[in-house]
Amino acid sequence: MGESLTGLRRSHMCCDVTEACIGQEVTVMGWVQRRRDLGKLIFIALRDRSGLVQIVFDGENSAADIFQKAETIRSEYVLAVRGTVCARTEGNINPNMKTGKIEITASELRILSESETPPFQIEDNITVKDDLRLKYRYLDLRRPSQLKNIVLRHKVVQVIHSFLDAEGFLEIETPILGKSTPEGARDYLVPSRVHPGNFYGLPQSPQLYKQLLMVSGMDRYYQIAKCFRDEDLRADRQPEFTQVDMELSFIDEDIIMDINERMMQKVFRDLLGVEISLPLPRMTYAEAMERFGSDKPDVRFGMELKNISDLVADTDFVVFKSALEAGGSVRAINAEGCGSFPRKKIDSLVEFVKTYRAKGLAWIAINEDGSLKSQIAKFFTPEKLQEIVDSMNGKPGDLILICADQDKVVFDSLGALRLELSKMLGLTKQDDFAFLWITEFPMLEWDEEENRFVAVHHPFTAPMDEDLPLLDTDPGKVRAKAYDIVLNGYELGGGSIRIHRRDIQQKMFSLLGFTPEDAQERFGFLLDAFQYGVPPHGGLAFGLDRIIMLMSGANSIRDVIAFPKVKDASCPMTDAPNVVDQKQLDELAILINEQLLTDTQAEETTEA
């Protein structure tokens, strides 16, 4: 049974009790981190959001009932303690505690709530399975590292609010229940009781609403927006996530980039003490792919890709020859200092790139005496092998890794391989932040499965002015007025200048395979609005979860979200999603396909 707080008010957070409080009576409240019983003395480390403070119960000087109550205390009990702040003796000072020079001698104790033994210790640097942590997430959040992430998230949002307010933005909320307009990832659907058989779509972003706000004359809009995507998850993805979303009128790319990089500069300066030099470097999409094999390159280290197709164009080596004849390429990276890798380790790199659809990986190891060792040596003259090595600036001790295939496969494989090698070799530091902009993305890409063009960003991105004629003659070569801000190999945010002309927007829908009727059905409200005077406009959206992950050094965005989902989009703590009452289904005119459900569950069991 817990005691009442009646008549007792907290005067200080635990870490607000300092040497300046010595001699004062204070009241603190929190959870028991640990208890030490020395017979006549009981020490309690009391924890709240601010940290720890030590409470002392003296068996000789405390009231008997208080001391007896203190003897019953266990970890994670919730206490209210009134007492006098005292200086610790010299030998008892704890330099590892913020409050390590003082302690509180208790004169009143109330046990507000008892606790079962937690399923894991409430402290950092312990090994706990993620599933267990997330099942008891409310306990996990008591740990200092998790609390620190949540506090950082709060502070980042406050800096962003303040910055954008000073830049003339209006914070405007847009609907969560909207129209499903799938183009890319799946929408989460919400059935309507009032309109049986009809569904709302939860927003993947506020894209259409924020463009309509520009038509409305709001000029500069932003919101910290909750968004939803029904897609497969990985470490930096969640089914529901948070965006720092914005849209501006009468601007160009340079203005949007300037505002956002200044915002990032302020966030990192104010909260991490890290100075970001402006303007941020810019790199075109084409250059990023050529040099790093990725449109979100980690530029903190080298190991850049190099195209050696011309160098091996006359080869009879079937792997290189067939790739070039099929319109692909042969590219390589120099893993400096890795020439001494044992064959087993090199083979593991070969297996690694196969997960990116590469058929294999050729390699040339440069021994310390300058001699070469390679599994493809028999297909090349020594002179040609040396020529390849020289083109890669190879030196004794280096390892040249070569991939031959279609460009996309080569870029994906070598781009991922350089990141894998950087982890193996420890080439990057957590507190080293390398921002850049990636610009001039392709407008469209061909989807082999659907046999049509799809938008690289979204259907509302404007083409570059000089590429407008290509919409009619060669749509695949059109570049977009699109830009991503990248940090350490992660896309932090993406945006574009939008199409503000109805005729170009209709042409874009046509290129994406929409009939005029399809376009009107899905996006008629936007096309209708475009008849009433649309300002040139553009915007950007940051992934807030990803920003906090990188700032905090967390390994996953799950560690910076209060109540995240796991890989199958479920919540171990609440068991969501779950079945609902038949009455609810009847009200929504929903009938469950039991056979389909059984087949799906059987497939999931087989895969598991």
Summary of the structure (lengths in Angstrom):
residues: 608
radius of gyration: 30.2
end to end distance: 43.9
largest distance: 93.9
contacts: 1839
relative contact order: 0.10
helix: 34%
strand: 25%
